[in-house]
Amino acid sequence: MKNLLNVLVMCLMLSAGAVMAQEKEANIVVHIDSVEYSNPIRLWHPYIDYWYFQGPMFEEVAISKLNQAYSETTMCEAAQYGKVLLWLKPKMFYNPQVQMFYGKVTANAYTGIGEHFATYEAESNVWGIFNQQTETRIRQSYAQAVDGLIEKLKADSNFQSKLDMGAAATKGASTPCSMITLLPTTRIRAMPF
């Protein structure tokens, strides 16, 4: 009986060590609502509608742009923590009269321990004909908006100081990415209209 108890304790210790080894550290950890991946949005035109999921397209653009500006930027996964958590909320609108794609990105920034410290917004305007390279124009609009967001992040000394603080100061009390949906938000948006 005692040997069985020792074996169980050893197994628990090994599994806890494996979980700790799987934790990853990043400068910026990005979260995008699951609604953006599961509910498509519609870009309206009098004769043609275009439905698409914002999440996959926006994630690709946002992560590549943020990695260029700040090294070690990753999407939020369960066993991850970072110096700063960015909750990104994309929006897209098409005006058929002026043939313009309007993009908007809102970023809520949190410290590694889950304290909200800033909200940033950036917008973009990309001209394009709706049924010709629609996906390319949407990507360009998102890229332009994320570039504007990065400019605002770099200009904010508060954001830079949170990045320079180091994850070592927040690692012990860090908020795991699996808990990010419990963080306080300024406004809840059920559907991306």
LOPAGU-800639 format. One record per residue: residue number from 1; residue in one letter; x, y, z of N, C-alpha, C in turn. Coordinates in steps of 0.001 Angstrom, whole numbers, plus 524288, in hexadecimal, padded with zeros to 5 digits. Each point is the difference from the previous one (the first is absolute). Example, Ala and Ser with C-alpha at 12.3 -4.5 7.8 and 13.67 -1.06 7.14 Angstrom:
# residues 2
+-----+---------+-------+-------+-------+-------+-------+-------+-------+-------+-------+
: num : residuo :    nX :    nY :    nZ :   caX :   caY :   caZ :    cX :    cY :    cZ :
+-----+---------+-------+-------+-------+-------+-------+-------+-------+-------+-------+
:   1 :       A : 83386 : 7E9C6 : 81E78 : 7FC86 : 804A6 : 80000 : 80384 : 804B0 : 80000 :
:   2 :       S : 7FEA2 : 8041A : 7FD30 : 80334 : 804A6 : 8003C : 7FCFE : 80442 : 802DA :
+-----+---------+-------+-------+-------+-------+-------+-------+-------+-------+-------+
***
This chain:
# residues 193
+-----+---------+-------+-------+-------+-------+-------+-------+-------+-------+-------+
: num : residuo :    nX :    nY :    nZ :   caX :   caY :   caZ :    cX :    cY :    cZ :
+-----+---------+-------+-------+-------+-------+-------+-------+-------+-------+-------+
:   1 :       M : 80339 : 7FB51 : 80000 : 7FCC7 : 804AF : 80000 : 8035F : 804E6 : 80000 :
:   2 :       K : 80428 : 7FFCD : 8031E : 80376 : 8048F : 8005A : 802DA : 800CE : 7FACD :
:   3 :       N : 80177 : 7FBC6 : 7FD61 : 80299 : 80073 : 7FAEE : 7FC56 : 8026A : 7FBE9 :
:   4 :       L : 7FB27 : 7FE82 : 80027 : 7FC2F : 8022E : 7FC65 : 7FF5A : 805DE : 800D7 :
:   5 :       L : 7FFEF : 8019E : 804F3 : 7FF93 : 80588 : 80141 : 804CD : 802FB : 7FE10 :
:   6 :       N : 80497 : 7FDB0 : 800AA : 804CD : 8027D : 7FE17 : 7FFF8 : 8008E : 7FA0E :
:   7 :       V : 7FE19 : 7FBFE : 7FD56 : 7FFBA : 80030 : 7FA4B : 7FC32 : 8044E : 7FE3E :
:   8 :       L : 7FB92 : 80074 : 80294 : 7FC36 : 8040D : 7FEAD : 80241 : 8057E : 800DD :
:   9 :       V : 802CA : 800B5 : 80446 : 80261 : 80516 : 8011A : 80414 : 80147 : 7FBDB :
:  10 :       M : 80313 : 7FC2F : 7FE72 : 803FB : 800D9 : 7FBF6 : 7FD6F : 80172 : 7FAC9 :
:  11 :       C : 7FBC8 : 7FD56 : 7FEAD : 7FD3C : 80134 : 7FB1A : 7FDD4 : 80588 : 80015 :
:  12 :       L : 7FDCC : 8019D : 80457 : 7FDF8 : 8054D : 80075 : 8045B : 80410 : 7FF7F :
:  13 :       M : 80460 : 7FEE9 : 8025C : 80466 : 803A9 : 7FFB2 : 80210 : 80060 : 7FA6E :
:  14 :       L : 80054 : 7FB97 : 7FD43 : 801D2 : 8000C : 7FAA1 : 7FC33 : 802DE : 7FC6C :
:  15 :       S : 7FAF4 : 7FF1E : 800CC : 7FC26 : 802BB : 7FCB1 : 7FFF9 : 805D8 : 80120 :
:  16 :       A : 800B1 : 80194 : 804E0 : 80049 : 80594 : 80145 : 804DB : 80269 : 7FD96 :
:  17 :       G : 80451 : 7FD1D : 7FFF0 : 804C5 : 801F0 : 7FD83 : 7FF5C : 8008E : 7FA24 :
:  18 :       A : 7FD27 : 7FC5D : 7FD9F : 7FF16 : 8004F : 7FA5A : 7FC93 : 804AF : 7FEA8 :
:  19 :       V : 7FC23 : 80126 : 80343 : 7FCAA : 8048D : 7FF16 : 80322 : 80500 : 8008C :
:  20 :       M : 8035D : 8004C : 803E8 : 8033F : 804A6 : 800BC : 803BD : 800B2 : 7FB6D :
:  21 :       A : 801E5 : 7FBBB : 7FDCB : 8039D : 80059 : 7FB94 : 7FD36 : 801D1 : 7FB11 :
:  22 :       Q : 7FAD5 : 7FF19 : 7FFB4 : 7FD17 : 80192 : 7FB65 : 7FEA6 : 805CA : 7FFFC :
:  23 :       E : 80075 : 802A9 : 80474 : 7FED5 : 80589 : 8002A : 803C0 : 802F1 : 7FC7B :
:  24 :       K : 7FDE6 : 803CC : 7FD3F : 80328 : 802FC : 7FC5F : 7FFC3 : 805B7 : 80188 :
:  25 :       E : 80447 : 802AF : 7FF39 : 80045 : 80586 : 80136 : 80068 : 80313 : 7FAF1 :
:  26 :       A : 7FD1A : 80444 : 7FFA1 : 80027 : 80355 : 7FB69 : 7FFCB : 805A9 : 801C2 :
:  27 :       N : 801B3 : 8037F : 7FC9A : 7FF7E : 8058C : 80136 : 7FA3E : 80191 : 7FFF2 :
:  28 :       I : 7FD5C : 7FEAD : 7FBC3 : 7FA7D : 80157 : 7FF67 : 7FCF9 : 7FB09 : 7FEC2 :
:  29 :       V : 7FBD1 : 7FF31 : 802DF : 7FC78 : 7FB9E : 7FF0A : 7FAEE : 80258 : 7FDF8 :
:  30 :       V : 7FE32 : 7FE1B : 7FB89 : 7FB79 : 80235 : 7FD50 : 7FB52 : 7FC5F : 80098 :
:  31 :       H : 7FB88 : 80258 : 80123 : 7FB14 : 7FD15 : 80044 : 7FC1B : 80289 : 7FC56 :
:  32 :       I : 7FD54 : 7FCCF : 7FCE8 : 7FBC0 : 801BF : 7FC9D : 7FB3C : 7FCCC : 80185 :
:  33 :       D : 7FB8A : 80292 : 8009F : 7FB3F : 7FD4E : 801A7 : 7FEDA : 7FB46 : 7FC9F :
:  34 :       S : 7FDF6 : 7FBE6 : 80269 : 7FE88 : 7FB51 : 7FD16 : 7FB67 : 80113 : 7FC54 :
:  35 :       V : 7FD0B : 80419 : 8010E : 7FBA3 : 8017D : 7FC9A : 80203 : 80153 : 7FA8A :
:  36 :       E : 804A1 : 80233 : 7FFAC : 80239 : 80187 : 7FAF3 : 80152 : 7FB3C : 7FC9D :
:  37 :       Y : 800A5 : 7FB7C : 8027D : 80145 : 7FB2D : 7FD36 : 7FB26 : 7FCC7 : 7FEB7 :
:  38 :       S : 7FBD3 : 800AC : 802FD : 7FB74 : 7FCA1 : 7FF54 : 7FB5E : 802A7 : 7FD4D :
:  39 :       N : 7FFBA : 80526 : 8000D : 7FB9E : 802D0 : 7FD9F : 801F7 : 8036A : 7FB8B :
:  40 :       P : 7FE63 : 7FED2 : 7FB44 : 801CE : 8033C : 7FB9B : 7FD4B : 80553 : 80007 :
:  41 :       I : 80292 : 803D8 : 7FDAB : 7FD83 : 8050F : 7FF4D : 7FEE3 : 800BF : 7FA33 :
:  42 :       R : 7FC73 : 80389 : 7FEDA : 7FE6B : 800E7 : 7FAA4 : 80197 : 8057D : 7FE64 :
:  43 :       L : 802CD : 8004F : 7FBBA : 80100 : 80506 : 7FD8C : 7FBDC : 80098 : 7FBCD :
:  44 :       W : 7FD33 : 80446 : 80033 : 7FB58 : 800B1 : 7FCD3 : 80129 : 80314 : 7FB13 :
:  45 :       H : 7FDA0 : 7FE4A : 7FBCC : 8000C : 802B7 : 7FAF9 : 7FA82 : 7FF44 : 7FDCB :
:  46 :       P : 7FDF5 : 803B8 : 7FCDB : 7FAA4 : 7FF57 : 7FE16 : 7FF09 : 7FAE8 : 7FD01 :
:  47 :       Y : 803ED : 7FDEC : 7FD59 : 7FF1F : 7FB5B : 7FCCA : 802E5 : 7FB2B : 801F2 :
:  48 :       I : 8041A : 800D4 : 802FF : 8034A : 7FBA9 : 801C0 : 8011B : 800AA : 805D2 :
:  49 :       D : 7FFB4 : 7FBD1 : 802E4 : 8019C : 80010 : 8057E : 804E6 : 7FCB8 : 8008D :
:  50 :       Y : 80349 : 80175 : 803B3 : 804C8 : 7FD12 : 80100 : 80022 : 7FE9D : 805C1 :
:  51 :       W : 7FFD1 : 7FAF0 : 8012C : 80027 : 7FE0C : 80556 : 8056C : 7FDDD : 80118 :
:  52 :       Y : 80214 : 8013A : 80491 : 80511 : 7FDD3 : 80174 : 800AA : 80025 : 805EE :
:  53 :       F : 8039D : 7FCCB : 801E5 : 80159 : 7FFDC : 8058A : 80489 : 803BF : 800DC :
:  54 :       Q : 7FF55 : 803B6 : 80389 : 8041D : 803D5 : 800F9 : 804BE : 7FDA1 : 802BA :
:  55 :       G : 7FF1F : 7FC55 : 80380 : 80426 : 7FDF4 : 8034F : 804CB : 7FE05 : 7FD24 :
:  56 :       P : 7FF7B : 7FC1F : 7FC8D : 804A9 : 7FDD2 : 7FD73 : 802F4 : 80404 : 7FCAD :
:  57 :       M : 7FD23 : 8032C : 7FD22 : 80289 : 803D4 : 7FC9E : 802B2 : 80447 : 80336 :
:  58 :       F : 7FD4F : 801E2 : 80407 : 80235 : 8041F : 80342 : 80499 : 7FDFC : 8033D :
:  59 :       E : 7FF90 : 7FB38 : 801FD : 8043D : 7FDBB : 80325 : 80512 : 7FFC0 : 7FCE5 :
:  60 :       E : 7FFA9 : 7FE41 : 7FB32 : 804A2 : 7FF89 : 7FCB4 : 802AC : 8054A : 7FF4A :
:  61 :       V : 7FCEB : 803FC : 7FEE5 : 8022B : 8053E : 7FF29 : 80225 : 8023D : 8051A :
:  62 :       A : 7FCF8 : 7FFA0 : 80432 : 80185 : 80266 : 804F9 : 804F3 : 7FD8F : 80246 :
:  63 :       I : 80053 : 7FAD3 : 7FFF8 : 80494 : 7FD6F : 80246 : 804E5 : 8013C : 7FCD6 :
:  64 :       S : 7FFA2 : 7FFF7 : 7FAD1 : 804A6 : 8012A : 7FCDB : 801D2 : 8059E : 800D0 :
:  65 :       K : 7FC5A : 803B5 : 80037 : 8016E : 8057E : 800D1 : 80230 : 800E8 : 80576 :
:  66 :       L : 7FD8B : 7FDA9 : 803F4 : 801E6 : 800B0 : 8055D : 80549 : 7FD5D : 800D4 :
:  67 :       N : 800E6 : 7FB91 : 7FD5E : 80521 : 7FD72 : 8005C : 8044A : 8034E : 7FD8E :
:  68 :       Q : 7FEBC : 802EA : 7FBE8 : 803E1 : 8037C : 7FDAC : 80156 : 80478 : 803B1 :
:  69 :       A : 7FC13 : 8020B : 802C1 : 800DB : 8046F : 8037B : 80221 : 7FE5C : 80554 :
:  70 :       Y : 7FDE0 : 7FBCF : 80224 : 80193 : 7FE03 : 80521 : 8011B : 7FA30 : 7FF61 :
:  71 :       S : 804AF : 7FE6F : 80133 : 80139 : 7FA6F : 7FF7C : 7FCF2 : 7FCDB : 80404 :
:  72 :       E : 7FF60 : 7FB14 : 7FEED : 7FD53 : 7FC54 : 80370 : 7FA5E : 80191 : 80122 :
:  73 :       T : 7FCEC : 80090 : 7FBEE : 7FA66 : 800E0 : 80079 : 7FD44 : 7FB08 : 7FE44 :
:  74 :       T : 7FC94 : 7FE00 : 8034F : 7FD48 : 7FB24 : 7FEC4 : 7FA37 : 80076 : 8014A :
:  75 :       M : 7FD0C : 7FC4F : 7FDEF : 7FA81 : 7FFA2 : 80168 : 7FF8D : 7FD8C : 80562 :
:  76 :       C : 7FBDE : 8014F : 8029D : 7FF18 : 7FE23 : 8054C : 7FE84 : 7FA36 : 7FFED :
:  77 :       E : 802E5 : 7FCF4 : 802F6 : 7FEC7 : 7FA7F : 800CE : 7FFDA : 7FF07 : 805D9 :
:  78 :       A : 7FDF1 : 7FB90 : 80195 : 7FED7 : 7FF08 : 8057F : 804AE : 8009B : 803A5 :
:  79 :       A : 8047C : 7FDE8 : 7FEAE : 80473 : 80007 : 8039A : 803FD : 80432 : 7FE8B :
:  80 :       Q : 7FE21 : 804A0 : 7FEBB : 80375 : 80431 : 7FE5C : 7FF40 : 804C1 : 80367 :
:  81 :       Y : 80413 : 80314 : 80069 : 7FFA9 : 80504 : 802A3 : 8039F : 803B9 : 7FD25 :
:  82 :       G : 7FF49 : 804EF : 800F1 : 80342 : 803E5 : 7FD6F : 80058 : 804E4 : 8033D :
:  83 :       K : 80321 : 8039C : 7FE19 : 80093 : 804FB : 802B6 : 7FB0F : 80346 : 7FF64 :
:  84 :       V : 7FDA1 : 7FFC1 : 7FB55 : 7FB43 : 802F9 : 7FEE4 : 7FC31 : 7FC77 : 7FD0F :
:  85 :       L : 7FB17 : 8004D : 80175 : 7FBD4 : 7FD42 : 7FD3F : 7FD11 : 80409 : 7FCBB :
:  86 :       L : 7FF66 : 7FEFF : 7FAF9 : 7FCFB : 8036E : 7FC8A : 7FB1F : 7FD1E : 7FE38 :
:  87 :       W : 7FB75 : 8022E : 80140 : 7FB0E : 7FDD0 : 7FE46 : 7FE5B : 80332 : 7FB47 :
:  88 :       L : 8008A : 7FDBA : 7FB57 : 7FEFB : 802C3 : 7FB21 : 7FA74 : 7FEFD : 7FE1A :
:  89 :       K : 7FD6C : 80432 : 7FE44 : 7FAAD : 7FF9C : 7FDFD : 7FFC9 : 802A0 : 7FAA6 :
:  90 :       P : 7FFBE : 7FCEE : 7FBCF : 7FFC4 : 8024B : 7FAC6 : 7FA67 : 80141 : 7FE56 :
:  91 :       K : 7FF8D : 803DA : 7FC94 : 7FAFE : 80145 : 7FD8D : 80111 : 8014F : 7FA51 :
:  92 :       M : 7FC3F : 7FEBD : 7FCA5 : 80090 : 8012A : 7FA6E : 7FAB9 : 801CC : 7FDEC :
:  93 :       F : 80029 : 803EE : 7FC9B : 7FB4F : 80214 : 7FD90 : 80156 : 8016F : 7FA61 :
:  94 :       Y : 7FC5B : 7FF0E : 7FC71 : 800C8 : 8017D : 7FA8B : 7FBC2 : 803D0 : 7FE5C :
:  95 :       N : 80184 : 8046E : 7FDC1 : 7FC56 : 803D3 : 7FDF8 : 7FFD8 : 7FF6F : 7FA16 :
:  96 :       P : 7FBC1 : 7FDEA : 7FDD2 : 7FFD7 : 7FF0F : 7FA60 : 7FFB6 : 804FD : 7FCBB :
:  97 :       Q : 7FE25 : 8044F : 80236 : 7FF8A : 804CE : 7FCEF : 80553 : 80262 : 7FEBB :
:  98 :       V : 80397 : 7FFD6 : 803D1 : 80539 : 80236 : 7FF0F : 80418 : 7FBC2 : 7FF31 :
:  99 :       Q : 7FE46 : 7FB12 : 8000E : 80368 : 7FB7B : 7FF33 : 804A1 : 80017 : 803C1 :
: 100 :       M : 7FEC8 : 80041 : 8050A : 80409 : 8007C : 80403 : 7FF34 : 7FBDF : 80440 :
: 101 :       F : 80440 : 7FD60 : 8016E : 80018 : 7FC58 : 80462 : 801E2 : 8030A : 804CB :
: 102 :       Y : 7FCDD : 8000F : 80410 : 8015C : 802B5 : 804D4 : 80133 : 7FBE7 : 8042F :
: 103 :       G : 804C3 : 80001 : 801DC : 8018C : 7FC59 : 80416 : 800EF : 802D9 : 80515 :
: 104 :       K : 7FF2C : 7FD46 : 80445 : 800F0 : 80242 : 80527 : 801EF : 7FBB4 : 80398 :
: 105 :       V : 803F8 : 8013B : 80317 : 80214 : 7FC51 : 803D0 : 7FFF5 : 802A2 : 80556 :
: 106 :       T : 7FDB8 : 7FD67 : 803D3 : 8000E : 801D1 : 80563 : 80347 : 7FC29 : 80322 :
: 107 :       A : 803A3 : 80206 : 8030D : 80363 : 7FCAC : 8032B : 7FF7E : 80194 : 805B6 :
: 108 :       N : 7FE5C : 7FC5D : 80343 : 80018 : 800C5 : 805A6 : 80504 : 7FD90 : 801FE :
: 109 :       A : 8031B : 8030C : 802CD : 8050F : 7FE25 : 801E8 : 7FFAC : 7FED3 : 805CF :
: 110 :       Y : 80231 : 7FB7B : 80170 : 8000E : 7FE3A : 80565 : 80598 : 7FEB1 : 80189 :
: 111 :       T : 8013C : 800B8 : 804EF : 80513 : 7FE45 : 801EF : 7FFEB : 7FA12 : 80059 :
: 112 :       G : 80480 : 7FDB5 : 80134 : 80057 : 7FA53 : 80073 : 7FCA2 : 7FDC5 : 8044A :
: 113 :       I : 7FE73 : 8033D : 803CD : 7FCB4 : 7FE1E : 80446 : 7FA3A : 80137 : 7FF1F :
: 114 :       G : 7FEAD : 80215 : 7FB67 : 7FA91 : 800CD : 7FEA3 : 7FDC9 : 80557 : 80137 :
: 115 :       E : 8033A : 803DD : 80110 : 7FE2B : 8054B : 8012A : 7FF8B : 8031E : 7FAEB :
: 116 :       H : 7FB57 : 801FD : 7FEE0 : 7FF24 : 80323 : 7FB48 : 8029B : 80548 : 800BE :
: 117 :       F : 8034A : 80192 : 7FC3C : 802A0 : 8050A : 8008E : 7FF54 : 803A9 : 7FB60 :
: 118 :       A : 7FE14 : 7FE2F : 7FB8E : 7FF40 : 80390 : 7FB96 : 7FC8E : 7FD86 : 7FBD6 :
: 119 :       T : 7FD98 : 8036A : 7FCDB : 7FD04 : 7FE68 : 7FB67 : 801E1 : 80341 : 7FB64 :
: 120 :       Y : 80101 : 7FD61 : 7FBA9 : 801F4 : 80298 : 7FB4E : 7FC5A : 7FEC3 : 7FB7E :
: 121 :       E : 7FF67 : 803CA : 7FC71 : 7FCDC : 7FF2A : 7FB53 : 802E4 : 80213 : 7FB44 :
: 122 :       A : 7FF6B : 7FD47 : 7FBB5 : 80247 : 801BB : 7FB0D : 7FC33 : 7FEAF : 7FBA0 :
: 123 :       E : 7FFDE : 8035F : 7FC11 : 7FC61 : 7FF40 : 7FBA5 : 802F9 : 8000B : 7FADC :
: 124 :       S : 7FD5B : 7FE02 : 7FBFB : 80264 : 7FFE1 : 7FACB : 7FBDD : 800C4 : 7FBD3 :
: 125 :       N : 801B6 : 801F5 : 7FB8D : 7FCA8 : 800A8 : 7FB6B : 802F8 : 7FDDC : 7FB53 :
: 126 :       V : 7FDC2 : 7FC35 : 7FD5E : 80271 : 7FDC1 : 7FB58 : 7FBF5 : 80001 : 7FB9E :
: 127 :       W : 8016D : 80261 : 7FB9B : 7FC81 : 80021 : 7FB88 : 8004E : 7FACD : 7FD27 :
: 128 :       G : 7FB89 : 7FE1B : 7FE46 : 7FFF4 : 7FB30 : 7FCF9 : 7FA9A : 7FEB9 : 7FDF8 :
: 129 :       I : 7FFDD : 7FD9E : 7FB74 : 7FB19 : 7FE36 : 7FDBB : 7FE91 : 7FAE1 : 802A8 :
: 130 :       F : 7FB1D : 7FF82 : 80163 : 7FE3C : 7FBCB : 80370 : 80100 : 7FA8E : 7FDDF :
: 131 :       N : 7FED7 : 7FEF4 : 7FB29 : 8006D : 7FAAB : 7FE13 : 8053F : 7FEE5 : 7FD5F :
: 132 :       Q : 803CF : 8037C : 80099 : 80533 : 7FF1F : 7FDDD : 803F7 : 8002B : 80468 :
: 133 :       Q : 8022D : 7FB9B : 80145 : 803EB : 7FF79 : 80419 : 7FDF6 : 801EE : 8054E :
: 134 :       T : 7FB68 : 7FE5F : 80159 : 7FD9B : 801AC : 804ED : 8034A : 7FE62 : 804AE :
: 135 :       E : 801CE : 7FB21 : 80001 : 8031A : 7FE1F : 80469 : 80522 : 80306 : 8007A :
: 136 :       T : 80263 : 80152 : 7FB9E : 804DB : 8030B : 80012 : 7FF0F : 80562 : 80250 :
: 137 :       R : 7FBAF : 80278 : 7FE9B : 7FEBE : 80538 : 8020D : 7FED6 : 7FFCD : 805DB :
: 138 :       I : 7FD6E : 7FBD9 : 801AF : 7FEEE : 7FF68 : 80599 : 8051F : 7FF69 : 802FB :
: 139 :       R : 8038F : 7FCC9 : 7FDFF : 8051E : 7FF58 : 80280 : 80306 : 80526 : 8001E :
: 140 :       Q : 7FFCD : 802F8 : 7FBC2 : 802AB : 8050E : 7FFDD : 7FDB3 : 803B9 : 8040A :
: 141 :       S : 7FAE9 : 7FFE9 : 80093 : 7FD73 : 8035E : 803D4 : 8018F : 7FE7D : 8058B :
: 142 :       Y : 80004 : 7FAED : 80120 : 801B6 : 7FE37 : 80522 : 805C1 : 80175 : 800F3 :
: 143 :       A : 8034C : 7FF43 : 7FC0F : 8058E : 8013A : 80093 : 800C9 : 805CF : 80113 :
: 144 :       Q : 7FD12 : 8034B : 7FD50 : 8006A : 805A3 : 800DE : 7FE3D : 80174 : 8058A :
: 145 :       A : 7FBD1 : 7FD99 : 801D4 : 7FE0D : 80110 : 80546 : 803D6 : 7FE15 : 80426 :
: 146 :       V : 80249 : 7FB62 : 7FF30 : 803CB : 7FDF3 : 803C9 : 804F5 : 80361 : 80007 :
: 147 :       D : 80198 : 801F5 : 7FB71 : 80472 : 8039C : 7FFD5 : 7FEE6 : 804E9 : 80336 :
: 148 :       G : 7FB40 : 80211 : 7FF85 : 7FE79 : 80484 : 8032E : 7FFF4 : 7FEB9 : 805CA :
: 149 :       L : 7FE4C : 7FB48 : 80151 : 7FFFB : 7FE49 : 80573 : 8058A : 7FF9F : 80220 :
: 150 :       I : 80389 : 7FDDE : 7FCE9 : 80570 : 7FF77 : 801B1 : 8027B : 80558 : 800DD :
: 151 :       E : 7FEC3 : 803C3 : 7FCA8 : 801F9 : 80551 : 800C6 : 7FE30 : 8022B : 8053D :
: 152 :       K : 7FB13 : 7FF16 : 80157 : 7FDF1 : 801E1 : 80500 : 80285 : 7FD27 : 8049B :
: 153 :       L : 800F1 : 7FAE4 : 7FF61 : 8028A : 7FD08 : 8042E : 80590 : 801F4 : 800EB :
: 154 :       K : 802D1 : 80113 : 7FBC5 : 8056B : 801D8 : 80082 : 80040 : 80583 : 80233 :
: 155 :       A : 7FBFE : 80328 : 7FEFF : 7FFF4 : 8055D : 801F5 : 7FE78 : 80055 : 805BF :
: 156 :       D : 7FD99 : 7FBED : 80214 : 7FE2E : 8000D : 8056C : 80454 : 7FE2B : 803AC :
: 157 :       S : 801CD : 80380 : 80353 : 80438 : 7FEA1 : 803A3 : 7FE30 : 7FC22 : 80428 :
: 158 :       N : 7FAFA : 80025 : 80164 : 7FDE1 : 7FC56 : 803D5 : 8004E : 7FA68 : 7FDEE :
: 159 :       F : 7FE97 : 7FF42 : 7FB14 : 80043 : 7FAD4 : 7FD9C : 805A6 : 7FE17 : 7FFC4 :
: 160 :       Q : 8038E : 80373 : 7FE74 : 80585 : 7FE84 : 7FFA6 : 80236 : 7FE90 : 8055B :
: 161 :       S : 7FE55 : 802C7 : 8040A : 801F5 : 7FEC0 : 8053F : 7FE09 : 7FAAE : 801D8 :
: 162 :       K : 7FB2F : 7FE9D : 7FE7C : 7FDF4 : 7FAD2 : 80172 : 80315 : 7FBAF : 7FD42 :
: 163 :       L : 801A5 : 800F7 : 7FB29 : 80331 : 7FC23 : 7FD37 : 80571 : 7FF91 : 80258 :
: 164 :       D : 80229 : 80460 : 801B3 : 80545 : 80008 : 80226 : 80046 : 7FDC7 : 80585 :
: 165 :       M : 7FB7D : 7FFC4 : 802AD : 7FFE0 : 7FE04 : 8055A : 8021A : 7FA7A : 80058 :
: 166 :       G : 7FEE4 : 7FCE4 : 7FC2D : 801D9 : 7FA9D : 80009 : 7FBF3 : 7FC50 : 80222 :
: 167 :       A : 7FFE5 : 7FB76 : 7FDCA : 7FC33 : 7FC0D : 801AD : 80182 : 7FDA7 : 8053A :
: 168 :       A : 804E9 : 80086 : 80198 : 801A1 : 7FDC7 : 80500 : 7FD06 : 80280 : 8047F :
: 169 :       A : 7FEC2 : 80507 : 7FF7A : 7FD23 : 802B2 : 80421 : 7FA57 : 7FE3E : 8004F :
: 170 :       T : 7FDD1 : 7FE37 : 7FBAF : 7FA78 : 7FE87 : 7FFED : 7FF13 : 7FA26 : 7FF85 :
: 171 :       K : 80421 : 7FCEB : 7FF60 : 7FF43 : 7FA69 : 7FF0A : 7FD4A : 7FD44 : 80485 :
: 172 :       G : 80165 : 8014D : 804BD : 7FDAE : 7FD63 : 8047D : 7FA31 : 800EE : 80081 :
: 173 :       A : 7FE36 : 80490 : 7FE62 : 7FA7C : 8014D : 80069 : 7FD9B : 800E0 : 7FA9F :
: 174 :       S : 801E4 : 7FD36 : 7FC19 : 7FE2B : 800EF : 7FAAA : 7FAA0 : 7FD95 : 7FF21 :
: 175 :       T : 7FD36 : 80248 : 7FC5D : 7FAE0 : 7FE12 : 7FE89 : 800AA : 7FC47 : 7FB6F :
: 176 :       P : 7FE7F : 7FB11 : 8008C : 80083 : 7FC76 : 7FB8C : 7FC37 : 8018B : 7FBB1 :
: 177 :       C : 80177 : 7FEC9 : 7FB3B : 7FCC0 : 8017B : 7FB88 : 7FAA8 : 7FD63 : 80017 :
: 178 :       S : 7FF87 : 7FB9D : 802A1 : 7FAEA : 7FD77 : 8004F : 7FC1F : 80330 : 8033D :
: 179 :       M : 801F4 : 803BF : 802FC : 7FCA7 : 80339 : 80356 : 7FEFB : 80569 : 7FDAD :
: 180 :       I : 801D5 : 80106 : 7FB46 : 7FFB1 : 8054E : 7FDE3 : 7FA69 : 801E4 : 7FF40 :
: 181 :       T : 7FC69 : 7FC85 : 7FEF8 : 7FA97 : 801AD : 7FF43 : 7FD86 : 801EB : 80510 :
: 182 :       L : 80270 : 7FF09 : 80471 : 7FE04 : 801E2 : 80500 : 80213 : 8056C : 80153 :
: 183 :       L : 80393 : 8020C : 7FCD8 : 80236 : 80522 : 80106 : 7FBE9 : 80436 : 7FF01 :
: 184 :       P : 80059 : 80464 : 802CE : 7FC25 : 80427 : 7FF31 : 8009A : 80287 : 7FAA4 :
: 185 :       T : 7FBA6 : 80119 : 7FD76 : 8000B : 802AF : 7FAF8 : 7FCE8 : 80508 : 80086 :
: 186 :       T : 80108 : 8039E : 7FC87 : 7FD36 : 804ED : 8002A : 7FA7C : 7FF75 : 7FDD9 :
: 187 :       R : 7FF49 : 7FC72 : 7FC3C : 7FADD : 7FF43 : 7FDA4 : 7FFC4 : 7FA7E : 7FDBF :
: 188 :       I : 7FBAF : 7FD6B : 800DE : 7FF54 : 7FAB6 : 7FDE0 : 7FD1A : 80063 : 7FAE0 :
: 189 :       R : 80217 : 7FD4A : 7FC26 : 7FDA3 : 7FFF8 : 7FACE : 7FEE9 : 7FA61 : 7FE8D :
: 190 :       A : 7FB03 : 7FEAB : 7FF81 : 7FE8B : 7FA9E : 7FEE7 : 800E8 : 7FE97 : 7FA4B :
: 191 :       M : 7FEB8 : 8037E : 7FC7B : 800B0 : 7FEF8 : 7FA73 : 80302 : 80485 : 7FD8D :
: 192 :       P : 80367 : 7FEE9 : 7FC44 : 80318 : 8042F : 7FDA5 : 7FD27 : 802D4 : 7FB9F :
: 193 :       F : 7FBF4 : 802ED : 8014C : 7FD16 : 802EF : 7FC06 : 8026B : 8054F : 7FF4B :
+-----+---------+-------+-------+-------+-------+-------+-------+-------+-------+-------+
***
